[in-house]
Amino acid sequence: MEISNESPAKKPKRLTSIVWNHFERVKNVDICYAVCVHCKKKLSGSSNSGTTHLRNHLIRCLKRSNYDVSQILAAKRKRKEGALVIPNVGYEEVQRKEEIITPINFKFEQEQKRDETMNLGALSLGSAKFDQERSRLDLARMIMLHGYPLDMVEHVGFKIFVKNLQPMFEIMSNGAIEQDCMAIYGKEKEKVYKTLHGLHGRISLAVDMWASPENAVYLCLTANYVDEEWKLQKKILNFVTLDISHNDDILSETIIKCVMDWDVDRLLFSMTFDDFFTNDDVVFKIKDWLSQNKPLLKNGQLFDARCAAHVLKSIALDSVEALHDVTHKVRESIRCVKSSQATQGKFNEISQQLGINNHKCLFTDCTTQWNSTYLMLDTALEYKAVFSVLQEHDVGYTMALSEREWEWASAVTGYLKLFVEVMTVFSGNKYPTANIYFPEICDVNVQLIEWCKSPDDFVNSLALKMKSKFDNYWSKCNLALAIAAILDPRFKMKLIEYYYPQIYGSDAPDYIKEVSSSIKELFNEYSMCSSSLDQDSRPGSNLPSTSNGTRDGLRGFDKFLNETSQGQSITSDLDKYLEEPVFPRNYDFDILNWWKVHTPRYPILSMMARDVLGIPLSTLGPDLVFSLGGRVLDHHRSSLNPDIREALISGQDWLRMESEANRSSSHSALPLLIEN
């Protein structure tokens, strides 16, 4: 609705409220309106109406959502008599020899009229108060959380930005920021310690080796566990600098020291080494040390895990290396086709004549990513016949492959295809529980058996080499893989019974029986642990005794009754789970949530499932599974001293997890600033 005959109203007195920076006061006949300069909405502008309704409108005004709040403060200061002007700090001033930036001292807490305090969401402009200590720690947390270099506080641009944003902030030195980061690290470490020692289940450690451009070596220990909410969690515990000449003894001693520092030796369930070829002596020494205080479950058979992605990556790289000469010819053939428009046109013409209507485009691989080499070979094989014809029509094409070389390329591409698919499953899951690995690893095992039957000498020798390396891994980890699969209610023993005949042939029943016996033995150990914990923790569950110290001849019977009753109920717990039908396969299935829901039904088995499913059977992230290199620390962090380096890397991991948790929980709490 248009307002006719509108004219700016004469103001009988100066409008002092800052809300009038956003409204124009107009008068229509005898009625005063306040028209929003952003959305043009009309509200009452009478002096008797106050300004509360105007402030409320500003909070909800969508067209004002990007308005800079600092402009409100600036306009308010201009109207104040004797307003303080804060000069902007420029690069020239900062770069002077005597760099002292002294802001004008003024108070933020100025007495304001009642209607001059405007609340924008959670921000109260009328009660703003600068806190140097809080801001300093916020800066340190920001640097730690995002991995910024510590010396950013000494950068000219940063100093100018901060001084113009908040002149009262006192910029610290690099050393002061280090101290603040160490203080934050210390507090966060206490939180992590309490979390680990408050768990009902056990933790599994992942052991990763890092390098740096300066050829330094680092050891990273990461705790993996399923928390009380049945969520898979990971927390870096240590990032230790190793001497370049370290040996197996030093490595095992370093790991033991880290475990002792965190006091988690009695909480350990397993340890996964990222390098499959880690010397067995290292693992043996750690197991031997742990066994002195507490026997390992299943005699330590599940303790030594190796990274599944690492061994498959190693096998894949063996394939790429074996096909090196053929791959070079393929790469040069593609470059020849793309060397000129004429050659590319001839190639396309031959493709059409042969009826090859493939939409894939030829490309050369990235030699640092082995999956890129697979994609190059896979695409080139689609045009195998075209390359053969091109050889006859283009004398400049001299890198043509023989028929046998194409067969080798086809065989190796088939290997790589399987490895790429399996690795994608491993790395594509943000929270990979241990149950996902068994079927993928078994598929690789079955395929390797078939590849070893090839009559071609090249293919057969390569397959045998890969199978030998794989069998070494399988001998160490097949039991952990199988038990994790059994604890998946969609599989149980049925998946073992499906794969083992394909792997072991006529010997399969013996291996199936071995797995069945192993999971029962492990379950019995959990049942005994549970009985002892129950007796220690429940009031009145200890053996009865009289207050006057009289003899109770049936105390032994009470103990016998307790143990035999527990044993009967616990045995039926596992049997009940295995005897019930498997759960329907569902791609959206959340195994941890399933065990959370079924904990009352399987109280002891769920304890075992929590620990087994938390084993990190693969430690390579998506950025490393297809890379020819390993974990490399950037130059910025590798140049720091060991203590601050560990604090920054561990602290970043903890703060990032905390930040993600807070962000996910706050989505539902965001206010809806929509005007109805």
C-alpha positions in Angstrom: 0.0 0.0 0.0 1.4 3.4 -1.1 1.6 6.2 1.4 0.3 9.4 -0.2 1.4 12.9 0.6 4.3 11.6 2.6 6.9 14.1 3.8 9.8 13.8 6.1 8.5 14.6 9.6 10.1 17.5 11.5 11.8 16.1 14.4 10.9 17.9 17.6 14.0 16.5 19.2 17.2 14.7 18.1 16.6 10.9 17.6 19.3 9.4 19.9 18.5 5.7 19.5 20.9 3.8 17.2 17.9 2.0 15.7 17.1 5.2 13.7 20.2 4.4 11.6 18.0 1.8 9.9 14.6 3.7 9.7 13.4 6.8 8.0 10.7 8.7 10.0 7.9 9.9 7.8 4.6 11.6 8.5 1.3 11.0 6.8 -1.3 13.6 8.0 -1.1 13.2 11.8 0.4 9.6 11.8 4.2 9.1 12.1 5.7 6.0 10.5 9.1 4.4 10.8 10.1 2.9 7.4 12.8 0.3 7.3 15.5 1.4 4.9 16.3 -2.3 4.1 12.9 -3.9 3.4 10.7 -0.8 3.3 8.3 -2.2 5.9 6.3 0.5 7.8 6.1 0.4 11.6 4.8 2.9 14.1 7.1 5.9 14.4 5.3 7.7 17.1 7.4 8.9 20.0 4.9 7.2 22.3 5.6 3.8 20.8 9.2 3.6 21.9 11.8 1.7 19.9 11.5 -1.9 21.2 9.4 -3.0 18.2 11.9 -1.4 15.9 14.8 -3.3 17.4 12.8 -6.6 17.2 12.1 -5.9 13.5 15.9 -5.4 12.9 16.7 -8.8 14.4 14.3 -10.5 12.0 14.8 -8.4 8.9 16.1 -10.7 6.2 17.3 -7.9 3.9 19.4 -6.6 6.8 21.1 -9.9 7.4 24.4 -8.8 5.8 24.5 -5.4 7.4 27.8 -4.8 9.1 27.2 -4.3 12.8 30.3 -2.2 13.0 28.5 0.5 11.0 25.9 0.8 13.7 28.6 1.5 16.3 30.4 3.9 14.0 27.2 5.9 13.4 26.5 5.9 17.1 30.0 7.3 17.9 29.6 10.1 15.3 26.6 11.4 17.1 28.3 11.5 20.5 29.8 14.8 21.4 33.5 14.5 21.7 33.4 11.1 20.0 36.7 9.2 20.0 38.2 8.6 16.6 40.3 5.4 16.3 42.8 5.9 13.5 43.3 3.1 11.1 46.7 1.5 11.2 48.5 1.3 7.9 51.4 -0.7 6.5 53.6 2.3 6.7 53.2 2.7 10.4 53.7 -1.0 11.1 56.9 -1.1 9.0 58.6 1.7 10.8 61.7 0.9 12.7 60.1 1.5 16.1 57.0 -0.5 15.8 54.8 0.5 18.7 51.1 0.6 18.0 49.3 2.3 20.9 45.5 2.5 20.5 43.7 5.4 22.1 42.5 4.3 25.5 38.8 4.5 25.8 36.1 2.6 27.7 33.6 0.3 26.1 31.4 0.2 29.1 29.7 3.6 28.7 26.5 4.5 30.3 23.7 4.2 27.7 20.1 5.0 27.6 17.7 2.2 28.1 16.7 2.1 24.4 20.2 2.3 23.1 21.1 -1.3 23.9 20.2 -3.4 20.9 20.4 -7.2 21.0 21.4 -8.9 17.8 21.1 -12.6 18.4 23.5 -13.4 21.1 25.4 -10.1 20.7 24.7 -7.3 23.1 26.3 -4.1 21.7 25.5 -2.1 24.8 27.4 -4.4 27.1 30.5 -5.3 25.0 33.6 -5.8 27.1 37.0 -6.6 25.8 38.9 -9.5 27.5 42.6 -9.7 26.6 43.1 -13.1 28.3 40.1 -14.7 26.6 41.1 -13.2 23.2 44.7 -14.4 23.6 43.6 -18.0 24.3 41.1 -17.8 21.4 43.9 -16.9 19.1 46.0 -19.9 20.4 43.1 -22.3 20.0 42.5 -21.0 16.4 46.2 -21.5 15.5 46.1 -25.0 17.0 42.7 -26.0 15.5 43.5 -24.9 11.9 47.2 -25.7 11.8 48.3 -22.2 11.2 52.0 -21.4 11.6 52.9 -20.0 15.1 54.8 -17.1 13.6 51.7 -15.7 12.0 51.4 -13.4 15.0 54.5 -11.7 13.8 53.3 -11.1 10.2 52.7 -7.5 9.3 49.3 -8.2 7.7 48.1 -10.0 10.8 49.1 -7.2 13.1 47.4 -4.6 11.0 44.2 -6.7 10.8 44.1 -7.2 14.5 44.9 -3.6 15.5 42.2 -2.2 13.2 39.7 -4.8 14.4 40.5 -4.4 18.1 43.0 -1.7 19.1 43.1 -2.9 22.7 44.4 -6.3 21.8 48.0 -6.7 22.8 49.7 -8.8 20.2 52.0 -11.5 21.7 55.3 -12.8 20.5 55.8 -16.2 18.9 57.1 -17.6 22.3 54.0 -16.4 24.1 51.7 -18.1 21.7 53.8 -21.3 22.2 53.2 -21.1 25.9 49.4 -20.6 25.4 49.3 -23.6 23.0 51.1 -25.8 25.5 48.7 -24.7 28.3 45.7 -25.6 26.1 47.3 -28.9 25.2 47.8 -29.7 28.9 44.1 -29.0 29.7 42.9 -31.0 26.7 45.2 -33.9 27.6 43.5 -34.1 31.0 40.1 -34.4 29.3 41.4 -37.2 27.0 42.9 -39.0 29.9 39.6 -38.9 31.9 37.7 -40.0 28.8 39.9 -43.1 28.2 39.9 -44.1 31.8 36.1 -43.7 32.0 35.4 -46.1 29.2 33.6 -49.4 29.8 35.4 -51.1 27.0 39.0 -51.3 25.8 41.0 -49.3 23.3 43.1 -50.4 20.3 46.2 -48.4 19.3 47.1 -47.6 15.7 50.9 -47.1 15.2 51.7 -44.9 12.2 55.2 -43.8 11.0 55.7 -40.3 9.5 58.5 -38.7 7.6 59.5 -35.1 6.8 61.2 -33.3 3.9 64.3 -33.2 6.2 64.2 -37.1 6.4 63.2 -37.0 10.1 61.1 -39.9 11.4 58.1 -39.6 13.7 55.9 -42.1 15.6 52.2 -41.4 15.9 50.0 -43.4 18.3 46.2 -43.1 17.9 43.6 -44.6 20.3 40.6 -46.2 18.7 37.6 -47.1 20.7 33.8 -47.3 20.8 32.5 -44.9 23.4 29.5 -45.1 25.8 27.1 -43.9 23.0 28.4 -46.7 20.7 30.2 -44.2 18.4 33.6 -45.1 16.9 36.2 -42.5 18.2 39.8 -41.8 17.4 42.2 -39.6 19.3 45.9 -39.0 18.7 47.8 -39.7 22.0 51.4 -39.2 21.0 53.5 -37.7 18.1 57.0 -38.6 19.0 60.2 -37.6 17.2 62.5 -40.6 16.6 66.2 -40.6 15.9 66.9 -41.3 12.3 69.1 -44.2 13.3 66.4 -45.8 15.5 66.2 -49.6 15.7 63.5 -52.1 16.7 64.5 -51.9 20.4 64.1 -48.1 20.5 60.8 -48.3 18.6 59.3 -50.9 21.1 60.7 -49.0 24.1 59.2 -45.7 22.8 55.7 -47.3 22.3 55.9 -48.8 25.8 56.8 -45.5 27.3 53.9 -43.8 25.6 51.5 -46.5 26.9 52.9 -46.1 30.4 52.5 -42.3 30.2 48.9 -42.6 29.5 48.5 -45.6 31.9 46.5 -47.6 29.4 48.4 -50.9 29.4 45.4 -52.6 31.1 43.0 -51.1 28.7 44.7 -52.3 25.5 42.9 -54.8 23.3 45.0 -54.7 20.1 47.7 -52.7 18.3 47.7 -52.1 14.5 50.9 -51.2 12.7 50.5 -49.3 9.5 53.6 -50.8 7.9 52.8 -54.5 7.3 56.5 -55.3 7.3 57.2 -54.1 10.8 59.5 -56.5 12.5 57.8 -59.1 14.5 60.3 -58.6 17.3 58.8 -55.2 18.0 55.4 -56.6 18.5 56.8 -59.5 20.6 58.6 -57.2 23.0 55.4 -55.1 23.5 53.2 -58.2 24.0 55.8 -59.6 26.5 55.8 -56.4 28.5 52.0 -56.2 28.6 51.7 -59.9 29.6 53.8 -59.3 32.7 51.0 -57.3 34.3 47.9 -58.8 32.7 47.4 -61.8 30.4 46.3 -60.7 26.9 43.0 -62.0 25.7 43.1 -65.1 23.6 46.9 -65.4 24.4 47.5 -62.3 22.4 46.3 -63.8 19.1 44.2 -60.7 18.4 46.7 -58.2 19.7 49.0 -58.0 16.6 47.0 -56.5 13.7 48.4 -55.1 10.5 47.0 -52.5 8.2 44.9 -54.2 5.5 45.1 -51.2 3.2 48.9 -51.1 3.4 49.3 -54.7 2.3 46.9 -54.3 -0.6 48.6 -51.1 -1.6 51.9 -52.9 -1.6 50.6 -55.7 -3.8 49.0 -53.2 -6.2 52.3 -51.3 -6.5 54.0 -54.7 -7.3 51.6 -55.1 -10.2 52.3 -51.6 -11.5 56.0 -52.1 -11.2 55.8 -55.5 -13.0 54.0 -53.8 -15.9 56.3 -50.8 -16.0 57.6 -51.3 -19.6 54.1 -52.0 -21.0 52.7 -49.0 -19.1 55.4 -46.8 -20.6 54.3 -47.9 -24.1 50.6 -47.2 -23.3 51.5 -43.8 -22.0 53.6 -42.9 -25.1 50.9 -44.2 -27.4 48.3 -41.9 -25.8 50.8 -39.0 -26.1 51.2 -39.8 -29.8 47.5 -39.7 -30.4 47.2 -36.4 -28.6 50.3 -34.9 -30.2 48.4 -33.3 -33.1 44.9 -32.7 -34.3 45.5 -34.7 -37.4 46.5 -37.8 -35.4 43.6 -37.3 -33.0 41.2 -37.0 -36.0 42.6 -40.2 -37.6 42.3 -42.0 -34.3 38.6 -40.9 -34.0 37.9 -41.9 -37.6 39.3 -45.4 -37.0 37.2 -45.7 -33.8 34.0 -45.0 -35.8 34.9 -47.4 -38.5 35.5 -50.1 -36.0 32.2 -49.3 -34.3 33.8 -48.3 -31.0 31.5 -45.6 -29.6 33.2 -45.2 -26.3 32.7 -41.9 -24.5 35.9 -42.4 -22.5 38.7 -40.0 -23.4 42.3 -41.1 -23.5 44.5 -39.5 -20.9 48.0 -40.0 -19.3 48.2 -40.9 -15.7 49.5 -39.1 -12.7 52.5 -41.2 -11.8 52.2 -40.5 -8.1 48.7 -42.1 -7.9 48.5 -45.7 -8.8 44.7 -45.7 -9.3 45.3 -43.1 -12.0 47.5 -45.6 -13.8 44.7 -48.2 -13.6 42.2 -45.8 -15.1 44.6 -44.9 -17.9 45.2 -48.6 -18.7 41.5 -49.4 -18.5 40.6 -46.7 -20.9 43.4 -47.6 -23.3 42.2 -51.2 -23.4 38.9 -50.0 -24.8 40.7 -48.7 -27.8 43.1 -51.7 -28.2 41.9 -52.4 -31.8 42.2 -48.7 -32.7 45.8 -48.6 -31.7 46.5 -51.7 -33.8 45.0 -50.2 -36.9 46.7 -46.8 -36.2 50.0 -48.5 -36.3 49.4 -49.5 -40.0 48.3 -46.0 -41.1 50.7 -43.7 -39.1 54.4 -44.2 -39.5 55.1 -41.8 -36.7 53.4 -44.2 -34.2 56.4 -46.3 -33.1 55.3 -47.4 -29.5 52.7 -49.9 -30.5 52.1 -52.8 -28.2 52.3 -56.4 -29.2 49.3 -58.7 -28.8 50.9 -60.4 -25.8 51.7 -57.0 -24.2 48.0 -56.1 -24.5 47.1 -59.4 -22.7 49.5 -58.6 -19.9 48.0 -55.1 -19.6 44.5 -56.6 -19.5 45.5 -59.1 -16.8 47.2 -56.5 -14.6 44.3 -54.0 -15.1 42.0 -56.7 -13.8 44.1 -57.0 -10.7 44.2 -53.3 -10.1 40.5 -53.0 -10.7 39.8 -55.3 -7.7 42.3 -53.5 -5.5 40.9 -50.1 -6.4 37.3 -51.3 -5.5 38.4 -52.8 -2.2 40.5 -49.8 -1.2 37.6 -47.5 -2.0 35.4 -49.5 0.4 38.1 -49.2 3.1 38.7 -45.4 2.6 35.2 -44.4 1.7 33.8 -45.2 5.2 34.4 -42.3 7.6 34.0 -44.6 10.6 35.2 -48.1 9.4 34.3 -50.7 12.0 36.3 -54.0 11.8 33.4 -56.1 10.4 33.7 -54.5 6.9 37.1 -56.0 6.1 36.6 -59.7 6.1 34.4 -60.1 2.9 36.7 -57.7 1.0 39.9 -59.5 2.0 38.3 -62.8 1.3 37.4 -61.7 -2.2 41.1 -60.7 -2.8 42.2 -64.1 -1.5 39.9 -66.0 -3.8 40.9 -64.0 -6.8 44.6 -64.5 -6.0 44.1 -68.2 -5.9 42.5 -68.1 -9.4 45.2 -65.8 -10.8 47.9 -68.2 -9.7 46.4 -70.8 -12.1 47.2 -68.7 -15.2 49.2 -70.6 -17.8 51.0 -67.4 -18.8 54.5 -67.2 -17.2 54.4 -63.4 -16.6 50.9 -63.4 -15.1 51.5 -66.6 -13.1 54.8 -65.3 -11.6 53.3 -62.0 -10.6 50.2 -63.7 -9.1 52.4 -66.0 -7.0 54.5 -63.1 -5.7 51.3 -61.2 -4.7 49.8 -64.4 -3.1 53.0 -64.9 -1.0 52.8 -61.4 0.4 49.1 -61.7 1.0 49.4 -65.1 2.8 51.8 -63.5 5.2 49.2 -60.9 6.1 46.4 -63.5 6.2 48.2 -65.7 8.6 48.5 -62.9 11.1 45.1 -61.3 10.8 42.6 -63.8 9.5 41.3 -64.6 13.0 40.6 -61.0 13.9 38.9 -60.5 10.6 36.7 -63.6 11.0 35.6 -62.8 14.6 34.7 -59.2 13.6 32.6 -60.6 10.7 30.9 -63.1 13.0 29.9 -60.2 15.3 28.0 -58.7 12.3 24.5 -59.9 12.8 24.0 -59.9 9.0 26.8 -62.6 8.6 27.6 -64.5 11.8 29.2 -67.9 11.1 27.4 -68.1 7.7 30.0 -65.8 6.0 32.8 -68.0 7.3 31.1 -71.1 6.0 30.7 -69.4 2.6 34.2 -68.1 2.0 36.4 -70.8 3.7 35.6 -73.6 1.2 36.6 -71.3 -1.6 39.9 -70.5 0.2 40.8 -73.8 1.9 39.0 -76.4 -0.2 38.6 -79.7 1.5 40.3 -78.5 4.6 37.7 -75.8 5.2 35.8 -77.7 8.0 38.9 -77.7 10.2 39.5 -74.0 9.7 35.8 -73.2 10.4 35.9 -75.3 13.6 39.1 -73.4 14.6 37.3 -70.0 14.2 34.2 -71.3 16.1 36.4 -72.5 19.0 38.3 -69.2 19.1 35.3 -67.0 19.4 33.9 -69.2 22.2 37.2 -69.1 24.0 37.3 -65.3 23.7 33.7 -65.1 24.9 34.5 -67.3 27.9 37.3 -64.9 28.9 34.9 -62.0 28.7 32.4 -63.9 30.8 35.0 -64.5 33.5 36.1 -60.8 33.4 32.5 -59.8 33.7 31.9 -62.0 36.7 34.9 -60.6 38.6 33.9 -57.0 37.7 30.3 -57.7 38.9 31.5 -59.1 42.2 33.9 -56.2 42.8 31.4 -53.5 41.9 28.1 -54.6 43.3 27.4 -54.0 47.0 26.4 -57.3 48.6 27.7 -59.4 45.7 30.8 -60.3 47.6 30.8 -63.5 49.6 28.7 -63.1 52.7 30.4 -62.7 56.1 29.1 -62.0 59.6 29.8 -58.8 61.4 31.0 -60.6 64.5 33.6 -62.7 62.6 31.8 -66.1 63.1 32.6 -68.9 60.8 30.5 -69.4 57.6 31.1 -72.9 56.4 29.1 -72.4 53.1 31.2 -69.5 51.8 32.7 -71.9 49.3 29.3 -73.1 48.2 28.2 -69.5 47.6 31.3 -68.9 45.3 30.6 -72.2 43.5 26.9 -71.2 43.0 27.8 -67.8 41.7 30.4 -69.1 39.2 28.3 -71.9 37.8 25.1 -69.8 37.5 27.1 -67.1 35.6 28.6 -69.6 33.3 25.3 -71.1 32.4 23.7 -67.7 31.5 26.7 -66.5 29.7 27.2 -69.6 27.5 23.6 -69.3 26.4 24.3 -65.6 25.5 26.7 -66.5 22.7 24.7 -69.6 21.6 21.5 -67.6 21.4 23.1 -65.0 19.1 24.6 -67.6 16.8 21.5 -69.8 16.6 19.1 -66.9 15.7 18.6 -66.1 12.0 20.9 -63.5 10.4 19.7 -60.0 10.2 18.7 -58.9 6.6 21.4 -57.2 4.7 20.9 -53.5 4.4 23.3 -50.9 2.9 22.2 -48.4 5.5 22.9 -50.8 8.4 24.5 -49.3 11.4 26.2 -52.1 13.3 27.2 -50.1 16.3 23.6 -48.9 16.8 22.4 -52.5 16.4 24.6 -53.6 19.3 23.6 -50.6 21.3 20.0 -51.6 21.0 20.7 -55.3 21.7 23.0 -54.8 24.6 20.3 -55.9 27.1 19.7 -59.0 25.2 23.4 -59.9 24.8 25.1 -58.1 27.8 28.4 -60.0 27.7 28.6 -60.5 23.9 28.0 -56.8 23.4 31.1 -56.0 25.6 33.2 -58.2 23.3 31.6 -56.7 20.2 32.5 -53.2 21.4 36.2 -54.1 21.6 36.5 -56.2 18.5 34.6 -53.8 16.2 36.8 -50.9 17.4 40.0 -52.6 16.1 41.5 -50.3 13.4 42.2 -53.0 10.8 43.2 -50.3 8.3 45.0 -47.0 9.1 45.5 -45.4 5.7 43.2 -42.5 5.0 41.7 -41.6 1.6 44.6 -39.3 0.8 47.1 -42.2 1.2 45.5 -45.4 -0.1 46.3 -44.5 -3.8 49.4 -42.5 -3.2 52.8 -43.9 -4.0 54.2 -42.0 -1.0 53.6 -42.1 2.7 52.8 -39.7 5.5 54.9 -36.6 5.3 54.9 -33.8 7.8 54.9 -30.3 6.4 58.0 -28.1 6.6 56.4 -25.7 9.1 55.7 -28.3 11.8 58.9 -30.3 11.1 60.9 -27.2 12.0 59.4 -26.9 15.5 60.9 -28.4 18.7 59.5 -31.9 19.6 57.3 -30.8 22.5 55.4 -28.0 20.8 55.1 -30.2 17.6 53.4 -33.0 19.6 51.2 -30.4 21.4 50.0 -28.8 18.1 49.4 -32.1 16.3 47.6 -33.9 19.2 45.8 -30.7 20.2 44.5 -30.1 16.7 43.1 -33.6 16.6 41.3 -33.2 19.9 40.0 -29.7 19.2 38.8 -30.8 15.8 36.8 -33.6 17.2 35.3 -31.3 19.8 34.5 -28.7 17.2 32.7 -31.3 15.0 30.7 -32.6 18.0 29.7 -29.1 19.0 28.8 -28.2 15.4 26.6 -31.3 14.9 24.8 -30.7 18.3 24.2 -27.0 17.6 22.4 -27.5 14.2 19.1 -28.2 15.9 19.6 -25.2 18.3 20.0 -22.5 15.7 17.4 -19.7 16.0 15.1 -19.1 13.1 15.3 -15.4 12.4 12.2 -15.3 10.1 9.5 -12.8 10.5 6.0 -14.2 10.3 
